Amino acid sequence: MIELLITVAILAAIAAIGGINLFSYYSRQNLGLSAEEITAMIRDAQNRTLVQQDGNADDQGDQWGIHFENKISAPDLAQLFCCGSSYALGTVVGTYNLRTGVELTDPSEGNSKDIIFSRLTGYPGAATSITIALKNSPSVSSIITVSAIGQVLQ
């Protein structure tokens, strides 16, 4: 009987360790996928600017950007917007909510950050970066950088 109890205890410990590792793997996968999706969204805004999608004739048309918002009580998000020199003047055409267990850490909580691409060059107004991290382990993070010459690096 003692041998059976020891065997069950060992199996329970192995199952617990396996469950923790599986949860950690799942969280890291969500972080990586979020970083890839945000990178793709930034490149999409840049490409739409370069091809001047939507062809507006006014001075503010054809500029695309991404608005990142670190909300206090709701999921953090990124919004693709067009046709304005700022988020406030633009029109939101798509919203991306970060995956479960992932949050924005730059911009900080309660703040936002915009990346807007120039109509002629496809360059952002300035080099900038966005940082996302795991909610349960903020030291595990991914930084997405847009250089001054428009390179998007993850």
Helices and strands as residue ranges (DSSP letters): H 2-50, E 64-69, E 77-82, E 91-97, E 102-106, E 112-116, E 128-134, E 137-146, E 152-153
